């Protein structure tokens, strides 16, 4: 069971790292991302925060998986 959980943590980390940065590129190009003066709108800010959180979760998942891998009895 431990191997399955470690694999799931690595899959989660990989998915978040692969998907969310590409999504940010699309959000940043969206016309709703900037106002007439070129200033970031709430649309861009909210999505940037969500993406940052997803990447933080990816990092936490990767760290947890590595710790579980090197822990005795894994």
Steps between C-alpha positions, in 0.01 A plus 500: 500500500787736576635465147161597357482810720855604407417456132182703543696783662750501212220494241331792675823699505571426134149587388505833682843593366406410142149647484486817707789699347353444152162613629660820631625576150145484369363708787769767452408533131128529575361851435349501850848471658591868452304822507527785249819631667662155496460447875425148625133444574344289774450229239876466452583541868252234616621253240864571585429431869317176417786386278756587768303293751482207259877515453553520876286187538709335228816580694349370824389181323845442353668558836255267677558231238878528532482490880277193482738337253807540718322425828577164655240239413382668179 
